[in-house]
């Protein structure tokens, strides 16, 4: 595994007069496989950023353990093979984008020619043009986010850890970053990113983990999570006569005409499509397709976080 956590837990101290521990992350266990895009999802305050900082040892766990690239979290050799974009990157704003990337290149012991070449290439990749020669204090939040992505890719990492990489970007910028992540994935890199923008995760991720209140609320391959709860069935057919529509109406939710002579029939989740398919054939109609209507990622997200919140309230009441 590229990333593995086992019962990773982090407590912070809250309060002044009577400090008490506050659990930000509670026994988190998950793994990220080589070459996949893994999404760490959750509402604000769910523990996403805490998890990433623990992986990078910017924070230290209260208990549990984590590994990156087969080495303990914080290992120097592992760090050389990864790139990181924090949620709110802060750079020396008197430097230009070119100077900043050359500075990071020195941290990776790149020679001067390699530093200049890599800096120029990465700024091209993220869409920073002539403004690369301006001081960073003149950059917008979205432009700084692009520079942060460029520095994360500077050392050609095997693993990219991105905390809210679409933060501050306009729709075109978000599309460009999605395309960039997909291209990096195509080159065989492993990418872990946190987000609360579900559409980005749905379009990019092969597997996800959903955090709520510091706990793992759901995880697994995206397709499997979306198919766990079928909302109903959509049947498409041709040649559906008025007599057939009248006969089938009591057994379906709706019958809707579509362009091209198609008819859409919707079944509730409590019904199976086989009897309707047989009825269509008996009325001389032609079946075009029968497909389940799956949950959206938003529905999975809301259901999982609500269930986790209910469990937390129950535990609090029991204590």
N, C-alpha and C positions, 0 to 999 in steps of 0.2 A: 504494500500500500504506500502511496505517496504521503498521505496524512492519516494518522490514527490517534484517536483520543480514547482514554479509558477512565470513566468516572471523574472527568475533569470538573473540579469544583473551585469556586472563588467566592470568598466572603470579604466584604468591605466593612469598615467600622463607621457607623453613622451616629450622630449625636455629639453634643459637647459636654453637658453636665454628667450624663449617664450614658457613655458610649455603648452601643450595642452592635453586634455583628449583623450585617445585612447580606443575605445570600444573593449574589448577582448571577451565579451559574451553579447549577445543581446536578452533579453526577452525569455530565454530558459524555456520551459515547457515540462516536460515528467514525467513518473512514471515507477517504477519497481515493479512488482507483487511478492508476496511471492513464493519462491521456483523456480524461473526462472533464466536462464543465460541471462543477458542483455548485449549487446555489444554497446559501445559508440565509433563510428567510425568517421574517418575524416582525412584529410591530416595534415601534420605537421603545427602547428600554428592555427588549427581550433578552439581551445578552449577546448579540451578534458581534459587536465591536470588542467586548470583553473576551470572547472566544478567540478572535483573531490576534489580539494582543497577547493572550496566553500562549498561542502557537508560536509567536515570535519572541516570547519572553520579554516583551515590554512590560508585562505583568507576570507575577509568579503565582502559581496555583496554591490554594489552601490545601488541596489534596488532589489525587489523581495524577495522570501522566499524559504526555503527548509526544508523538514522534513525527518528524518531517523527513521525507526522503530516506527513511530507514535509520535515522539518527535521532537522538533525544532533542526535544525542542531547545533552541538556543545554541546548538552546535555550530561552530564557526564554518565548517566545511559545508554544512547544509545551507547556511545563510548565503554562501557564495553562489549557490545554485537556484536561488529564488529571487523574485522581485515583489515589492510591496508598495501598494498605494493606500495611504491612510484616508479616512473619511474626510478630514479637514487638513490637507497638506499645507505646511508652512515652509516657505523657502526664504532665503536671504533676498529681500526684495530690491536690493541695490544691484544685484547681478542681472545679466540678461539670461534668456533661456539657454543660449549657447554656452555661456560661462557656467551656468548651474550644472548642466549635463557634463561638461568637461570636469567640473569639480567632482561629481559623483564617479566619473570615469577614473579619476586618480584613486579614489577609495577602492576600486576594483583592480588597481595596478595595471591599467591599460596604458600602453605607450602613447605619446602625443598624437601620432598619426591615427591610431585606432580610436582614440578619444574623439578627435574631430570628426572622423568618418561616422562613428556610431551616433554621436550627438546629432549630426545633420540628418542621418537616415531616420532616427527615431522621431525627430521633430517633423520631418516629412510625413511619417506614418500617421501622426495624430493631427495633421492639418495646421501646423504652425508655420506660417510663411515668413515674409519679410520682418514681421513683428518680433521674430526671434532675437533681433538685435536691440530690442527695447528693454529697459529695466522692468523687472517683474512687477513693480509697484503700479505699473500702468496696465496690467492685465486684468481682465474681468475674472470672476470666479470660475466661469466655464473654461476660459483659456488656461487658468492655473491648473484646473483639473486635467486638461490635456497634457500640460507639461509634467504633471505628476505621473500620468500614464507613460510618458516617454522615459522618465527616469526609472520607472519600474521595469521597463523592458531593456534598459541600457546594457545589462550584462548577459543578454540572451538567456534568460532563466529557463530552467526546466519546469518550475512551478511559479505561478503568479497568484498572489493573494491580494485581492482588490476589495477594499471596504467602500461600499456605495460608489462604484465607479461612474455611475451616470448622474451623480449629484451635481446640481448647478448647471447642467447642460440643457440647451434648448432641444426641441424635437429632432432637428437635423444632427446636432452633436450626439444625441443619444443613438441615433441610427448609425452614425459613423463609428461610435465606440462598440456597438453591437457587432457591426461588420468586422471590426478589428479583432474583437474577442473570438469570433467565429474563424477568422483567418489564422490566428495564433493556435487555436484548437486544431485546425487542419494541418499545422506544422508539427503536431504531436505534443504540444505543451499541455500541462495539467493546469486547470484554472479553478480556483475557489474564490467566489465573490459573494459578498453579503449585499442584500437589497431588500427594500420594502416595495419596490416597483414590480408587481407580479407579472406584468406583461413581458418585461425584459427576461425574467427567469423562465417564463413559459416558452419563449422563443429560442432560448439558448441552452437550457440545462438538460442533461440526461438524467441526473439524480438531484434530489433536494433534501434538505432537512429544515423543518419548521420549528423555531424556538418560540416559547411563550413563558413569561415569568421565569426565565433562566433554565427552563426544562425543555427537553426534547419532546415536542408535541406530535410530530409525525416525521417519517423519513422513508426514503426508498426511491426506486425509479419513478420518474414523473408519470409515465404512461400507466404504471400500476396504481399509483395514488389516484389518478383521475378516473380509473375504471373501477375502483372499489365500490362506488355507489352509482348505479345506472339510474338516470332520471326518467327514462322512458325509451321508446323505440320510434324510429322514423322509417316508414315504409314508402318507397317510391314505386309507382306502377303506371302502366299505360293501358289505354283501352277500357277505362272504367266508365261504364254506361250509367245513365241516370238511375236505372233499376238497381244496379249493383251498389251505387252510392247510397241509395235509400235503404237497402238491405243491411249494409255494413255500418251505417251511422250509429246504431245503438252500442256497438262494440268498440268504438274508437273515440278518442278525445276530439278529433277534428279531421275533416277532409278538405284539402285546399288545392285549387288548380294552380299549376305552375306553367311557365313557358315551355313550348315544345311538346304539348300534349301530355305532360306529366301530371300526376296527382300525388299529393303528399298526404299520407295517413299517419296520425300520431297516436301511439298507444301509451297508456300509463305504465309505470315501472312494475306494477303488480301483475301485468299481463305478459304472456309470452307471444312472440310473433308468429309461431308456427300455425296456430289455428287461422289467423288472418291470412297468411300466405296461401293456405289451402282454400280458404273462402274466395280469394281473388281468382285462383285457378278455376274454381267451379263456376265463376261468373264470366269466364273468358277473358279476364284481364291478364296482362303480362307483368310479372314482377321485374323491376329494374334493380332494386337494392333494398336491403333490410339492415339497418345499422342502429346500434345503441346510442342514445343521447347521454354523453358522459358529463360528469361534473366539470366545471371550470376550475382552474387553480385558485381563483378567488373564493369559490365555494368550499374547496378543500381547506384553504387557509382559515377562513372564518370558522368552519366547523371544528378544526383542530385546535385553534387558539381558544375558542369558547369552551371546549371540553377540558383543556388544560386549566383554564381559569376556574371552572367549576370544581375540578379536583383540588386545586389549591385552596379554594374557599372551604371545601369540605374538610380538608386536612386542618385548616386553621380553626374551624369550628370544633373539630374533635379534640384539638389540643386546648 
